Amino acid sequence: MFVDPLVTGQMRLPPYDVVDLVPDARGLAPLATHRAERLRWAEELLRLPDVWRRTMGEGIRIAVLDTGIDPDHPDLEGAIEQSRDFTGEGIEDLNGHGTHCAGVIAARKNCIGFIGTAPAATLLIGKVLRNSGGGSLAELAEGVLWAVDQRADIISMSLGGEQGSPELFEAVHLALARGAVLICAAGNSGALFSNSIGYPGRYGSVITVAAHDRHGQASGFSSRGAEIDFMAPGHEIWSTFRQGGYAKLSGTSMATPFVAGLAALILAKHRRPGNHTSPIRNCEDMRQHLLRMAAHPGHHDSARGHGPLLPFAYFAR
């Protein structure tokens, strides 16, 4: 079923599809494994086990601005560096969405559950949405500024509002000016030939992500618009969930942390000593590097952007 959370103020989660839910890793079906740990179809499609031989995102800090986190989830043990609640409800994620996004990015390589896209990166968790899924643009803006103050390299936002605000505009562009990479969900209001992207994804300077299925086709729910940069896996994605569980969800919310994780792998690779041939100083530099792994770098459309990301060839160079 599609969950359309109660909207509080002007910011909300995109409605997302809960496909399956289990209380802990023992309830997960046997899947293809990488050294005794499960792989999602997305990791296999992206050939991430081959990429992990080169980098796992070491030293990169990723802020996840969402519904909070399950701080005791066994698959996130050691991943969370800092957390802060902006809603007054406490950092505990009783919704599950924020924990799911965090796991897609940085679930640990620990023989439990799944492996995140950048399993050695660290997480900064900002709870800017209530457990209902709603929040305010002002709280999101506070969260962005907090992430900048904590020296986040990447800020991942799987949320959206129909309208922006002066506070959010200023916070987003301050973060961009400070060199942070901002990755935003396009939203799940897909409609042909219409711009249904929410804010902050609709700001042109951020990296905006649509969703594709396991065949690389744009998901029907994925919002369309000129601001779409790339597609990433967003259909039936397993990850960590509330109260130590796991869930299979669909939405551009799931595609966004995949791109945040890939951005962490890129940054870790380029920050190694002696690798100064193409420095990544800001979000625009990152966009250009992601473009090098895009399926269609010379073509752009409002549903797919430059297409799915294919990282192995990029990291093999």
Secondary structure, 3 states (H helix, E strand, C coil): CEECCCCECCEECCCEEEEEEECCHHHCCCCCECCCCECCHHHHHHCHHHHCCCCCCCCCEEEEEECCECCCCHHHCCCEEEEEECCCCCCECCCCHHHHHHHHHHCCCCCCCECCCCCCCEEEEEECECCCCEECHHHHHHHHHHHHHCCCCEEEECCEECCCCHHHHHHHHHHHHCCCEEEEECCCCCCCCCCCCCECCCCCCCEEEEEECCCCCECCCCCCCCCEEEEEECCCEEEECHHHCEEEEECHHHHHHHHHHHHHHHHHHHCCCCCCCCCCCCHHHHHHHHHHCECCCCCCECCCECCEECHHHHHHC
